[in-house]
């Protein structure tokens, strides 16, 4: 029974992270489309899109935060591996656990900081300067993606999701099809 619950929680986190990653990919695609459209309009119609900078900035911010849960799930964060590679056996496990604790604490702190920021924008109905786009729907994605990332860290800490072993972490060599 406990095994089934752990498996369902892990699968749910994976599906949510995948949905966020898909939304991030769509956001990045939209950025390219908006920039290309703006450049073409500037070149051929001498009238670039006036909303390009604001929308691209919003999409970039949202895409970065929406990609974070999948990066965390796959353990593909930027790593300082000097100490981690030096330690072996039990100390390596202790280092992994400490890193997970620091990550969970960091994301908890970020969520605590972003909620008042979101509430401020929501209460004042803040909008962008040029296009007058409401900011709080975009800002709401940050605490949501941070919460999902924090849940992934907690799932790793509690053993619901297995801790990333060195063989699970993608390196430039494994991404390029080299040694694994």
C-alpha positions in Angstrom: 0.0 0.0 0.0 2.8 2.5 1.0 4.7 1.5 -2.1 1.7 2.2 -4.4 1.2 5.6 -2.7 4.9 6.5 -3.2 4.7 5.5 -6.8 1.6 7.6 -7.4 3.1 10.6 -5.7 6.3 10.2 -7.7 4.3 9.8 -11.0 2.2 12.9 -10.1 5.2 15.0 -9.5 6.8 13.8 -12.8 3.6 14.6 -14.7 3.4 18.1 -13.2 7.1 18.7 -13.9 6.6 17.5 -17.5 3.6 19.8 -17.9 5.6 22.7 -16.6 8.5 21.8 -19.0 6.1 21.7 -21.9 4.7 25.1 -21.0 8.3 26.4 -20.7 9.1 25.0 -24.2 5.9 26.7 -25.6 7.0 29.9 -23.9 10.5 29.8 -25.5 8.9 29.0 -28.9 6.6 32.0 -28.5 9.6 34.2 -27.7 11.2 33.2 -31.0 7.9 33.8 -32.8 7.4 37.2 -31.3 10.9 38.3 -32.0 10.9 37.1 -35.6 7.5 38.8 -36.2 8.8 42.0 -34.7 12.0 41.9 -36.8 10.0 41.2 -40.0 7.5 44.0 -39.2 10.3 46.4 -38.5 12.1 45.5 -41.8 9.1 45.3 -44.1 6.4 47.5 -42.6 8.7 49.9 -40.6 6.5 49.2 -37.6 7.8 46.8 -35.0 5.5 45.2 -32.4 5.3 47.6 -29.5 4.7 44.8 -27.0 7.8 42.7 -27.9 10.1 43.7 -25.0 7.4 43.3 -22.3 6.0 40.0 -23.6 9.4 38.5 -24.3 10.5 39.5 -20.8 7.5 38.0 -19.2 7.7 34.8 -21.3 11.4 34.4 -20.5 10.9 34.8 -16.8 7.9 32.3 -16.8 9.8 29.8 -19.0 12.8 29.8 -16.7 10.7 29.1 -13.6 8.5 26.6 -15.4 11.6 24.6 -16.5 13.0 24.4 -13.0 10.8 21.5 -11.7 11.9 19.2 -14.5 15.6 20.2 -14.1 15.3 19.4 -10.4 13.5 16.1 -11.1 16.2 15.0 -13.6 19.0 16.4 -11.3 20.5 18.5 -14.1 21.2 21.6 -12.0 24.5 23.3 -12.4 26.7 21.4 -9.9 30.0 22.2 -8.2 31.3 18.7 -8.1 34.8 19.2 -6.7 33.9 18.1 -3.2 31.1 15.7 -4.2 33.4 13.8 -6.6 36.2 13.7 -3.9 33.9 12.1 -1.3 33.1 8.4 -1.6 30.8 6.0 0.2 29.0 7.2 3.3 30.4 10.8 3.1 29.1 11.1 -0.4 25.6 10.1 0.8 25.8 12.6 3.6 26.8 15.3 1.1 23.8 14.4 -1.1 21.5 14.5 1.8 22.9 17.9 3.0 22.5 19.3 -0.6 18.9 18.1 -0.6 18.3 19.8 2.7 19.8 23.1 1.5 17.8 22.9 -1.7 14.5 22.3 0.1 15.3 25.1 2.6 16.2 27.5 -0.3 13.0 26.8 -2.2 11.0 27.2 1.0 12.6 30.5 1.6 12.0 31.6 -2.0 8.3 30.7 -1.8 8.0 32.7 1.5 9.6 35.7 -0.3 7.5 35.5 -3.5 4.0 35.2 -2.0 4.0 38.8 -0.6 5.5 40.0 -3.9 2.6 38.3 -5.8 0.0 39.7 -3.3 1.3 43.2 -3.8 0.8 42.9 -7.6 -2.6 41.3 -7.2 -4.0 43.9 -4.7 -2.8 46.8 -6.8 -3.8 45.3 -10.2 -0.3 46.0 -11.6 0.2 46.1 -15.3 3.2 46.4 -17.7 3.9 49.9 -18.9 3.4 49.7 -22.7 1.1 46.8 -23.4 -0.8 47.1 -20.1 -0.7 43.4 -19.5 -1.7 42.2 -16.0 1.3 41.1 -14.1 -0.1 38.9 -11.3 -1.1 36.0 -13.5 2.5 35.8 -14.7 3.8 36.3 -11.2 1.6 33.5 -9.9 3.6 30.9 -11.8 6.7 31.6 -9.9 5.5 30.5 -6.4 3.7 27.6 -8.1 6.8 26.3 -9.9 8.9 26.9 -6.8 6.4 24.9 -4.7 6.6 22.1 -7.2 10.4 22.2 -7.1 10.3 22.2 -3.3 8.0 19.2 -3.3 10.4 17.3 -5.6 13.2 18.1 -3.2 11.1 16.8 -0.3 10.2 13.7 -2.2 13.9 13.0 -2.7 14.6 13.6 0.9 11.8 11.2 2.1 12.7 8.6 -0.5 9.6 8.9 -2.6 11.8 9.8 -5.5 15.2 8.1 -5.6 18.2 10.3 -5.0 20.2 10.9 -8.2 23.2 8.7 -8.4 26.2 9.8 -10.3 25.2 7.5 -13.2 21.8 9.2 -13.5 23.2 12.7 -13.9 23.6 13.8 -17.5 27.0 15.2 -18.3 28.1 16.9 -21.5 29.7 13.6 -22.6 26.6 11.5 -22.1 24.4 14.2 -23.8 26.7 14.1 -26.8 26.5 10.4 -27.0 30.0 9.8 -25.7 31.0 7.7 -22.6 28.4 7.1 -20.0 
